[in-house]
Amino acid sequence: MKLKKVLASVLAAATVLSSAACVNAEETISLTLWGAEEDQTLLAELVENFKAAYPDFTFDIQIGVESESTAKDTVLTDVEAAADVFAFADDQLNDLVSAGALSSLNEVGEALQVAGKSLDDVKAANDAGAVAATMIGDQMYAFPMTGGNTFFLYYDSSVISAEDAASWDTLLAAAEAAGKKVGMTLASGWYNASFFYGAGFTTGLNEDQTTAIDWNGTSADGYTGVDVVKSMLNIAGNSAFMAIADGDISNWIAAGGLCAAISGDWDASAAQEAFGDGYAATKLPTFTIGEDQVQQAPPYGYKFVGVNAYAENVGWAVVLADFLTNEEAQAARFEARGLAPTNLNVQASDEVQSNVAIAAAASESEFGVLQRVGGKYWDPAQTFGEMIAQGSLKADDDAGIQAALDSLVEGVTAPIG
């Protein structure tokens, strides 16, 4: 990192209100900003608001398109050429930090004095889970932007009662009685992990970016991986269950054969249109292991805004990143796109509380899991989910299930390269 340049820029930005001599008001402050295509209109509006908030300074802020899902790959192609400020998904944090692409806000957070706040104020304004997700050790590396990057249960309350929706057993029974089906994607390591996480199993990212996974053993809660797979097979084998390909949930909801489906806020419109007055959503159901009801626990993620460690005007980049994620910006983002806020005040607003999908996602924050996995995880996890969806494994074949789990873990933990 260009440490001297970073420190000089931070000091200049941090004292800009108290000593105008530190920054030439006639000098143009240039910044680049990357955000999702869907956010371009909103970002343009927020940037104009940012300029208006600092009328004594001249800014040239260029906005580019970059999806949060691919930000890491683009940034790491050439960190110094990447945007000064960019949005990204929480599971990219480790790689970005390891590559030295993100400024530690602990080191450059003094710049927030320009906005009359401190890094502690930012932490206090956002929910604890979001703040924790921005940190590695005691260092904070990004500003929380949105939460609720997860999935939950949509259902038609004219067919499925709230009590029915509480467990897979009652959910499938009610669907079968109505001649309807419940849809879920199993051939995905994002979705199928929720059964294992619920039973106390884990995944983690090692220092060499390989994945640690314990699904073929016994969890801290005392369940075996075989137990979990048997439960999944019982669900998948039910006549009222429909295994749906990743990304195809909305089409099946619209087709009319489903009375419930597991998906996220991106399918809210499809569910609301299909279920009409019966439109409802809630946390994931519990599933049965032996005599126990075990809460299905989904990956629960966030999206952040970070500051490039090589930003020429890193102090102002910090101030801009904060502005794009503050209370007003998160309220505007919710209004414009229906995205779940992490800001506590916005979360508590009547508008957010009355949003069916966001309320369902928020209800899972207490047991959702911050999924951390390496690149070798996804293909074996998808294949394993396909085996369950297709009935290739049998619930009465413990040895076969154990062998499949061992193969899964072997593939997931394979060294990189």
C-alpha positions as CSV (number, residue, x, y, z in Angstrom):
1,M,0.0,0.0,0.0
2,K,1.2,3.5,-0.7
3,L,1.1,4.3,3.0
4,K,2.5,7.9,2.9
5,K,0.0,8.9,0.2
6,V,-2.8,7.3,2.2
7,L,-1.9,9.0,5.4
8,A,-1.4,12.4,3.7
9,S,-4.8,12.1,2.0
10,V,-6.5,11.1,5.2
11,L,-5.0,13.9,7.2
12,A,-6.0,16.4,4.6
13,A,-9.6,15.2,4.4
14,A,-10.0,14.9,8.1
15,T,-9.1,18.5,8.7
16,V,-10.9,20.0,5.7
17,L,-13.7,21.6,7.7
18,S,-11.5,23.1,10.4
19,S,-8.7,24.2,8.1
20,A,-9.6,25.1,4.6
21,A,-6.0,25.7,3.8
22,C,-5.4,21.9,3.8
23,V,-7.4,21.5,0.6
24,N,-7.5,24.0,-2.2
25,A,-11.2,24.7,-2.8
26,E,-10.5,25.4,-6.4
27,E,-8.9,22.0,-6.9
28,T,-11.0,19.3,-8.4
29,I,-11.3,16.1,-6.3
30,S,-11.5,13.1,-8.6
31,L,-13.1,9.9,-7.5
32,T,-14.3,6.7,-9.3
33,L,-17.2,4.7,-8.1
34,W,-18.5,1.2,-9.2
35,G,-21.9,-0.2,-8.4
36,A,-24.5,-2.6,-9.8
37,E,-26.3,-1.8,-13.1
38,E,-29.6,-1.8,-11.2
39,D,-28.1,0.9,-8.9
40,Q,-26.9,3.4,-11.5
41,T,-29.8,5.8,-11.3
42,L,-29.8,5.8,-7.5
43,L,-26.0,6.2,-7.4
44,A,-26.2,9.2,-9.7
45,E,-28.7,10.8,-7.4
46,L,-26.7,10.0,-4.3
47,V,-23.5,11.4,-5.8
48,E,-25.3,14.7,-6.6
49,N,-26.5,14.8,-3.0
50,F,-22.9,14.2,-1.8
51,K,-21.7,17.1,-3.9
52,A,-24.4,19.3,-2.5
53,A,-23.4,18.3,1.1
54,Y,-19.9,19.8,0.4
55,P,-20.6,22.9,-1.7
56,D,-17.2,24.4,-1.0
57,F,-15.4,21.7,-2.9
58,T,-15.4,20.6,-6.6
59,F,-15.8,16.9,-7.3
60,D,-15.4,14.9,-10.5
61,I,-17.0,11.5,-9.6
62,Q,-17.2,9.0,-12.4
63,I,-19.7,6.1,-11.9
64,G,-19.1,2.7,-13.6
65,V,-21.1,-0.5,-13.7
66,E,-19.8,-3.5,-11.8
67,S,-21.9,-6.2,-10.2
68,E,-21.4,-6.9,-6.5
69,S,-21.1,-10.5,-7.4
70,T,-18.1,-10.0,-9.7
71,A,-16.5,-7.0,-8.1
72,K,-13.7,-9.1,-6.5
73,D,-12.6,-10.6,-9.8
74,T,-12.6,-7.3,-11.6
75,V,-10.8,-5.4,-8.8
76,L,-8.1,-8.1,-8.4
77,T,-7.4,-8.0,-12.1
78,D,-5.7,-4.7,-11.6
79,V,-6.2,-3.2,-8.1
80,E,-4.5,0.1,-8.9
81,A,-6.8,0.6,-11.9
82,A,-10.0,-0.3,-10.1
83,A,-12.5,2.2,-8.7
84,D,-11.7,4.2,-5.6
85,V,-15.1,3.1,-4.1
86,F,-16.9,-0.1,-5.0
87,A,-19.7,-2.3,-3.8
88,F,-19.2,-6.1,-3.3
89,A,-20.7,-9.1,-1.6
90,D,-19.6,-10.1,1.9
91,D,-18.1,-13.4,0.8
92,Q,-15.4,-11.6,-1.2
93,L,-14.0,-9.7,1.8
94,N,-11.3,-12.2,2.7
95,D,-9.8,-12.4,-0.8
96,L,-9.9,-8.6,-1.3
97,V,-8.1,-8.0,2.1
98,S,-5.6,-10.8,1.4
99,A,-4.7,-9.1,-1.9
100,G,-4.3,-5.7,-0.2
101,A,-7.1,-4.2,-2.2
102,L,-9.2,-2.7,0.6
103,S,-8.3,0.1,3.0
104,S,-8.6,-0.7,6.6
105,L,-11.1,1.7,8.0
106,N,-9.4,1.6,11.3
107,E,-6.4,3.3,9.6
108,V,-8.3,5.8,7.4
109,G,-11.5,6.3,9.4
110,E,-10.3,9.7,10.7
111,A,-11.5,11.1,7.4
112,L,-15.1,10.7,8.7
113,Q,-14.5,13.7,10.8
114,V,-15.4,15.6,7.7
115,A,-18.9,14.2,8.0
116,G,-18.9,14.9,11.7
117,K,-18.8,11.3,12.8
118,S,-16.4,8.5,13.7
119,L,-16.0,4.9,12.8
120,D,-17.7,4.0,16.1
121,D,-20.7,6.0,15.0
122,V,-20.9,3.9,11.8
123,K,-20.7,0.7,13.8
124,A,-23.4,1.8,16.3
125,A,-25.7,2.8,13.4
126,N,-25.8,-0.7,11.8
127,D,-26.8,-4.1,13.1
128,A,-24.1,-6.1,14.9
129,G,-24.2,-8.9,12.4
130,A,-23.5,-6.6,9.5
131,V,-20.6,-4.9,11.3
132,A,-19.1,-8.2,12.3
133,A,-19.2,-9.3,8.7
134,T,-17.1,-6.3,7.7
135,M,-14.3,-7.2,10.0
136,I,-11.2,-9.5,10.0
137,G,-9.8,-9.6,13.5
138,D,-10.2,-6.1,14.9
139,Q,-10.0,-4.3,11.6
140,M,-13.1,-3.0,9.8
141,Y,-12.7,-3.1,6.0
142,A,-16.0,-1.9,4.6
143,F,-19.3,0.0,5.2
144,P,-22.4,-2.2,5.5
145,M,-24.8,-1.4,2.6
146,T,-27.6,-4.0,2.5
147,G,-28.5,-7.1,4.5
148,G,-30.9,-9.9,4.1
149,N,-28.9,-11.7,1.3
150,T,-30.5,-15.0,2.2
151,F,-33.6,-17.1,1.4
152,F,-36.8,-17.9,3.3
153,L,-40.2,-19.4,2.7
154,Y,-42.9,-17.8,0.6
155,Y,-46.3,-19.3,0.9
156,D,-49.9,-18.8,-0.1
157,S,-51.8,-18.3,3.2
158,S,-55.1,-19.3,1.6
159,V,-53.6,-22.8,1.3
160,I,-50.9,-22.9,4.0
161,S,-51.4,-21.6,7.5
162,A,-48.7,-20.0,9.6
163,E,-48.7,-23.1,11.7
164,D,-48.3,-25.3,8.6
165,A,-45.4,-23.2,7.4
166,A,-43.4,-23.8,10.6
167,S,-42.1,-27.3,9.8
168,W,-41.4,-29.3,6.7
169,D,-43.7,-32.1,8.0
170,T,-46.8,-29.9,8.3
171,L,-45.9,-27.8,5.2
172,L,-45.7,-30.8,2.9
173,A,-48.8,-32.4,4.4
174,A,-50.9,-29.2,3.8
175,A,-49.5,-28.9,0.2
176,E,-50.4,-32.5,-0.6
177,A,-53.9,-32.0,0.8
178,A,-54.4,-29.1,-1.5
179,G,-52.9,-30.8,-4.5
180,K,-50.0,-28.3,-4.7
181,K,-46.3,-28.5,-4.3
182,V,-43.5,-26.8,-2.3
183,G,-40.5,-25.8,-4.4
184,M,-36.8,-25.5,-3.4
185,T,-33.4,-25.7,-5.1
186,L,-31.3,-28.5,-3.8
187,A,-28.6,-28.6,-6.5
188,S,-26.7,-25.6,-5.0
189,G,-24.2,-25.4,-2.1
190,W,-25.9,-22.2,-1.0
191,Y,-29.3,-23.7,-0.5
192,N,-28.6,-27.2,0.6
193,A,-26.0,-26.0,3.2
194,S,-29.0,-24.7,5.2
195,F,-29.8,-28.2,6.4
196,F,-26.3,-28.9,7.6
197,Y,-25.8,-25.5,9.2
198,G,-29.1,-26.0,11.1
199,A,-27.8,-29.2,12.5
200,G,-24.6,-27.6,13.7
201,F,-22.2,-28.4,10.9
202,T,-19.8,-25.8,9.6
203,T,-17.8,-24.6,6.6
204,G,-14.9,-22.2,6.8
205,L,-12.1,-20.7,4.8
206,N,-8.5,-21.7,5.5
207,E,-5.6,-19.4,5.1
208,D,-4.7,-21.0,1.8
209,Q,-8.3,-20.3,0.6
210,T,-9.3,-24.0,0.7
211,T,-12.5,-24.9,2.5
212,A,-12.8,-26.6,5.9
213,I,-16.0,-28.7,6.1
214,D,-17.2,-31.3,8.6
215,W,-20.4,-32.6,7.0
216,N,-19.2,-36.2,6.9
217,G,-18.7,-36.4,10.6
218,T,-20.7,-35.5,13.8
219,S,-21.7,-31.9,14.5
220,A,-21.4,-30.1,17.8
221,D,-25.1,-30.6,18.2
222,G,-24.6,-34.4,18.2
223,Y,-26.1,-35.1,14.7
224,T,-24.3,-37.0,12.0
225,G,-24.1,-36.0,8.4
226,V,-25.9,-39.2,7.6
227,D,-28.8,-38.0,9.9
228,V,-29.1,-34.8,7.9
229,V,-29.0,-36.4,4.5
230,K,-31.8,-38.9,5.6
231,S,-33.9,-35.9,6.5
232,M,-33.2,-34.2,3.2
233,L,-34.1,-37.4,1.3
234,N,-37.4,-37.8,3.2
235,I,-38.3,-34.2,2.2
236,A,-37.1,-34.6,-1.4
237,G,-39.0,-37.9,-1.8
238,N,-42.3,-36.5,-0.7
239,S,-44.8,-36.3,-3.5
240,A,-45.6,-32.7,-2.6
241,F,-42.0,-31.6,-2.9
242,M,-40.5,-30.2,-6.2
243,A,-36.8,-29.8,-6.7
244,I,-36.2,-26.7,-8.9
245,A,-33.1,-25.7,-10.8
246,D,-31.2,-22.7,-9.4
247,G,-32.7,-19.5,-10.8
248,D,-35.9,-21.0,-11.9
249,I,-38.0,-20.6,-8.8
250,S,-39.9,-17.5,-10.1
251,N,-41.0,-19.3,-13.3
252,W,-42.5,-22.2,-11.3
253,I,-44.2,-19.8,-8.9
254,A,-45.7,-18.0,-11.8
255,A,-46.8,-21.3,-13.4
256,G,-49.3,-21.7,-10.5
257,G,-48.5,-25.2,-9.2
258,L,-46.7,-24.1,-6.1
259,C,-48.3,-23.1,-2.8
260,A,-44.9,-22.4,-1.2
261,A,-41.3,-21.9,-2.3
262,I,-38.0,-21.2,-0.8
263,S,-36.3,-18.2,-2.3
264,G,-35.1,-14.7,-1.6
265,D,-36.3,-11.1,-2.0
266,W,-35.5,-11.2,-5.7
267,D,-38.6,-13.4,-6.2
268,A,-40.9,-11.2,-4.1
269,S,-42.8,-9.8,-7.1
270,A,-43.4,-13.2,-8.6
271,A,-44.7,-14.6,-5.3
272,Q,-46.9,-11.6,-4.6
273,E,-48.5,-11.8,-8.1
274,A,-49.0,-15.5,-7.9
275,F,-50.4,-15.7,-4.4
276,G,-52.4,-12.5,-4.4
277,D,-54.2,-11.8,-1.2
278,G,-52.6,-14.9,0.3
279,Y,-49.1,-13.6,-0.2
280,A,-47.0,-14.3,2.9
281,A,-43.4,-15.1,3.9
282,T,-41.7,-16.4,7.0
283,K,-38.5,-18.0,8.2
284,L,-37.4,-21.4,6.9
285,P,-39.2,-24.4,8.3
286,T,-37.8,-26.8,10.8
287,F,-37.0,-30.3,9.7
288,T,-37.1,-33.6,11.5
289,I,-34.1,-35.6,12.7
290,G,-35.2,-38.5,14.9
291,E,-37.6,-37.0,17.4
292,D,-36.1,-33.5,17.1
293,Q,-37.3,-30.5,15.1
294,V,-34.2,-28.7,13.8
295,Q,-34.3,-25.2,12.5
296,Q,-33.1,-24.9,8.9
297,A,-30.4,-22.2,9.0
298,P,-29.6,-20.4,5.7
299,P,-26.4,-18.6,4.7
300,Y,-27.2,-15.0,5.7
301,G,-25.1,-12.4,3.8
302,Y,-24.6,-8.7,3.3
303,K,-23.3,-6.3,0.6
304,F,-20.7,-3.7,1.4
305,V,-19.0,-0.6,0.0
306,G,-15.3,-0.6,0.3
307,V,-12.5,1.8,-0.4
308,N,-9.6,0.9,-2.7
309,A,-6.3,0.9,-0.8
310,Y,-4.7,2.6,-3.8
311,A,-7.2,5.5,-4.1
312,E,-5.5,8.7,-4.8
313,N,-7.9,10.7,-2.7
314,V,-8.5,8.0,-0.1
315,G,-9.8,10.3,2.6
316,W,-12.6,11.6,0.3
317,A,-13.2,8.1,-0.9
318,V,-13.9,7.1,2.7
319,V,-16.3,10.0,3.1
320,L,-18.1,9.1,-0.1
321,A,-18.4,5.4,0.8
322,D,-19.9,6.4,4.2
323,F,-22.3,8.7,2.4
324,L,-23.5,6.0,0.1
325,T,-24.3,3.7,3.0
326,N,-25.6,6.1,5.7
327,E,-29.2,6.2,7.0
328,E,-30.5,8.4,4.2
329,A,-28.9,6.4,1.5
330,Q,-30.1,3.1,2.9
331,A,-33.6,4.4,3.1
332,A,-33.4,5.6,-0.5
333,R,-32.0,2.2,-1.6
334,F,-34.9,0.4,0.1
335,E,-37.4,2.7,-1.5
336,A,-35.9,2.4,-4.9
337,R,-35.1,-1.4,-5.0
338,G,-36.7,-2.9,-1.9
339,L,-33.3,-4.0,-0.5
340,A,-33.0,-4.8,3.2
341,P,-31.2,-2.2,5.2
342,T,-28.5,-2.8,7.8
343,N,-29.0,0.7,9.4
344,L,-31.0,0.2,12.6
345,N,-33.2,3.2,12.2
346,V,-34.2,2.3,8.7
347,Q,-34.8,-1.3,9.8
348,A,-37.2,0.0,12.4
349,S,-39.2,2.1,10.0
350,D,-42.8,1.3,9.3
351,E,-42.1,0.9,5.6
352,V,-39.4,-1.8,6.2
353,Q,-41.4,-3.6,9.0
354,S,-44.4,-3.9,6.7
355,N,-42.4,-5.4,3.8
356,V,-43.3,-9.1,3.8
357,A,-40.1,-10.4,2.2
358,I,-37.7,-8.2,4.2
359,A,-39.4,-9.0,7.4
360,A,-39.0,-12.7,6.7
361,A,-35.3,-12.3,5.8
362,A,-34.7,-10.3,9.0
363,S,-36.3,-12.9,11.1
364,E,-33.5,-15.3,10.1
365,S,-30.6,-13.0,11.1
366,E,-30.5,-14.6,14.6
367,F,-29.7,-18.1,13.3
368,G,-28.4,-17.4,9.7
369,V,-24.8,-18.4,9.0
370,L,-22.1,-16.2,7.4
371,Q,-21.0,-18.7,4.7
372,R,-17.3,-18.8,4.1
373,V,-16.1,-21.3,1.4
374,G,-13.4,-21.5,-1.2
375,G,-13.9,-22.0,-4.9
376,K,-13.6,-25.8,-4.8
377,Y,-16.8,-26.0,-2.7
378,W,-19.4,-25.2,-5.3
379,D,-19.2,-28.0,-7.8
380,P,-19.1,-30.9,-5.4
381,A,-21.9,-29.3,-3.3
382,Q,-24.1,-28.9,-6.4
383,T,-23.5,-32.5,-7.5
384,F,-24.3,-33.7,-4.0
385,G,-27.6,-31.7,-4.0
386,E,-28.5,-33.2,-7.4
387,M,-28.0,-36.7,-6.0
388,I,-30.5,-35.9,-3.3
389,A,-33.0,-34.2,-5.7
390,Q,-32.8,-37.2,-8.1
391,G,-33.1,-39.8,-5.4
392,S,-29.7,-41.4,-6.2
393,L,-29.1,-41.9,-2.5
394,K,-31.5,-44.0,-0.4
395,A,-32.6,-43.1,3.1
396,D,-32.1,-46.7,4.3
397,D,-28.5,-47.0,3.0
398,D,-26.3,-45.5,5.7
399,A,-23.1,-46.8,4.1
400,G,-24.0,-45.3,0.7
401,I,-24.8,-41.9,2.3
402,Q,-21.6,-41.9,4.2
403,A,-19.6,-42.7,1.1
404,A,-21.3,-39.8,-0.7
405,L,-20.5,-37.4,2.1
406,D,-16.9,-38.6,2.2
407,S,-16.6,-37.9,-1.5
408,L,-18.2,-34.5,-1.1
409,V,-15.8,-33.5,1.6
410,E,-12.8,-34.8,-0.4
411,G,-13.8,-32.7,-3.4
412,V,-14.6,-29.6,-1.4
413,T,-11.3,-29.7,0.5
414,A,-9.1,-30.4,-2.5
415,P,-6.1,-28.1,-2.7
416,I,-6.2,-25.2,-5.1
417,G,-4.3,-25.5,-8.3
